[in-house]
Amino acid sequence: MFCRCCLAILCLLASSSALAAKVYKYTDKNGVVTYTDKVVRGAKVIEFKDRMVEKLDNRLKLQKLKHEAGETLLVKNELYAPVEVELSLSEVKNASFVPQKPIRWVLPPRSEIRLLTLAAKDPKQPLHYKTKLLHVLGNPKQSMKPYRYPLPWRGGPFRLTQGANGKFSHNTPKGRYAMDIAMPEGTPIIAARAGTVVSIENNQSGRGTHPSGNYVRILHEDGTMSVYLHLKRGSLKVREGQKVAQGALLALSGNTGNSTGPHLHFVVQRNVGFALQSIPFEFNQPIDRLPNFAGSQ
């Protein structure tokens, strides 16, 4: 009953022309949990920020190597995807060879590069500076290839509850062209395109601490990335660095993170130039006009 109510409410919200940025959650006298965009006495307000949260900072490391000539700054990329980095210095004292502008570079997957070497103007005095390293997943220099995405699940038919530019939550650069598809928890989620698994989360339960919940991010050969969000805890069948073919089983759908009910949030993103943004895409067939082949393997 709960799942059916969630799906019905989600569909109603998605079709409304006055879709709100806030959703109200309440339990009625019959114990039924309901989500609505209308103000209800005693209801809990759920606000959506629609952002991907990935723990990647500890996978991109800035290292300082001291030597007789000065200090060298190295960046190590431990991810299975290219990363665009920007290194800037501030509060610099007693240093030569200081760049006038921030240094930008694209590190290949699983690589290390020397970005800068500084020397002391006065060898008897210490070098002093502060560093700031920014990073964005992906290589902005790659060219996208045309691709129509097969539906990334087994079963159905299911209903699209929110599409591109939705007023509910698909209104930020990272999620503007995302698709939300309502489906029962435990629906098999499959790779819509071949690629390499870049990052995953598999241990979040309920809303947890990250809006994306459990997820899988896959890098494609043209530099684009597909992301599958709100997956069921402990259901992931893939690991980081794994090559997956189109149609490979990734996980089971869930209701984790910033989610009002069981559904899959599917988005395609790319680095457009030091900014990771969602991009328009098309499925290769209508979402809700399929024969029911639930349970097929």
Phi, psi and omega in degrees: 000317181300314181297317181297321179295318179299314182297318181295316181294319179299317179297319179297316180296317184293328183273351182288139179281346181249043185301130186262164177275349179244147175235141180251131181247131177210163177246124183279182185294343178266003179083013180272126178279129184230144174246137181210159175265006178263146178290127180232133181303129177081000181284151177269132180276129175247118179255139184250131180255348173047063179222153175271131175244114181233134181276080186249347184302323182280001178258355177235111192243131174264123182242141178249120179250117179270139179209180185298328182278347182146228180224137179248135179256122180246147173240130180246124178257111181265002182277160177267036179209153174293152180225130174271127183240155174225120180250127176230152180243149175216166179052044184279132177222139175058041183230139173253163179065034179277124181293145180283334180233160175303146180267126176246141180205155175250116179270130174296166177301142173053052184224171179221143181215147174272122181264329189195143171234128179251146176236149180281132175295318175246104184303340182276349181247151182284152171287146176221130177190160173242144182248152173222119182245118175253154181209150177222133177297141172101161178251110183291349183276349180284148180260132179289148175250143178302137181201129174257123190278124169298155180297131186272045176202164172250134180115187179120189006284150178242168185247138173287120181261340175202130182250202183298143177059029177295141181286344183290305179209344182274065185223023175240160183306323183286338185232012188301324184253021180288161176236132172253124180239116179289132180202155179298144176300136181099003176292132179297128177254128185238160180291126178279346181203146180292152178170198181245132177290121185264311180210154183216161167220132188225359190243008182273137177243144179059212180290328175057209184251352183237129182302329183284344184064211175280142187207167171226132174246129182238129177269130179262168186296336181265010177093349175283163181223134173257142183230136183241114189248164175068034184283161182289137181300133176075008186262354185295137181250005184234165179231161178297137181091350182284138173274132180235144177269160175300132181094353180292142179289125181259313187187191174245145179294155182213209184211043185257156178078213183280077187223134178272348182183171182302121177193166174252129172258115183241129182216149175246131184229161172206159174280115182263008182123081184054038174202123177272117185229151172286151182231153179296145176209168178228142169281155184277002177200160179299147183288314191255026180235040184250152171293153180279107178240035178304137178092352179289151183248000000 
